[in-house]
């Protein structure tokens, strides 16, 4: 069973530059996955619509899928 989730990050209040994001999955029994990290570059845009980093949600979804797979593989052992 896989659980899909996402997080929309409003980077409009973040100082431009590299940011490292860390994620770890913990299930209801307390089993933990290894920590996954990704480094993204935050750039300021001239858009007044809030912007954010294009494609950032896809990166978070990718990390979530990897964490779920790692955690489910860990449970099988």
C-alpha positions in Angstrom: 0.0 0.0 0.0 1.3 3.4 -0.9 0.2 6.7 0.6 0.4 9.7 -1.7 0.9 13.1 -0.1 2.3 16.5 -1.1 3.3 19.8 0.4 3.0 23.1 -1.3 5.9 25.3 -0.1 5.5 29.1 -0.3 9.1 30.1 -0.8 8.3 33.8 -1.2 9.6 34.5 2.3 12.8 32.5 1.9 16.1 34.2 1.2 17.3 33.3 -2.3 20.0 30.6 -2.6 20.4 26.9 -1.9 18.0 25.2 0.6 18.4 21.6 1.8 15.1 19.9 2.5 15.0 16.7 4.7 12.3 14.1 4.9 11.8 11.0 7.0 8.8 8.6 7.1 7.5 7.3 10.5 4.6 4.9 10.6 2.1 4.4 13.4 4.2 1.6 15.0 7.2 4.0 15.1 9.3 2.3 12.3 11.4 5.0 10.6 12.8 5.2 7.1 16.2 6.6 6.3 16.3 10.4 5.9 16.1 11.6 2.3 17.5 15.0 1.4 17.3 17.2 -1.7 18.9 20.6 -2.3 17.0 23.2 -4.3 17.8 26.7 -5.4 15.3 29.4 -4.4 15.2 32.3 -6.9 13.1 35.4 -6.5 10.7 36.0 -9.4 9.3 39.3 -10.6 5.8 37.7 -10.5 3.4 39.0 -7.9 1.4 35.8 -7.8 3.4 34.3 -5.0 5.5 32.1 -7.3 7.6 29.6 -5.5 10.0 27.2 -7.1 8.5 25.7 -10.2 8.3 21.9 -10.0 9.0 21.8 -6.3 5.9 19.8 -5.6 7.1 17.1 -8.0 10.4 16.9 -6.1 8.5 16.5 -2.8 6.2 13.8 -4.3 9.3 11.9 -5.6 10.9 12.0 -2.1 7.6 10.8 -0.5 7.4 7.8 -2.9 11.0 6.9 -2.2 10.4 7.1 1.6 7.3 4.9 1.3 9.1 2.3 -0.7 12.1 2.3 1.7 9.8 1.9 4.7 7.7 -0.9 3.1 10.9 -2.7 2.1 12.2 -2.3 5.6 9.0 -3.9 7.1 9.4 -7.0 4.8 12.7 -7.9 6.5 
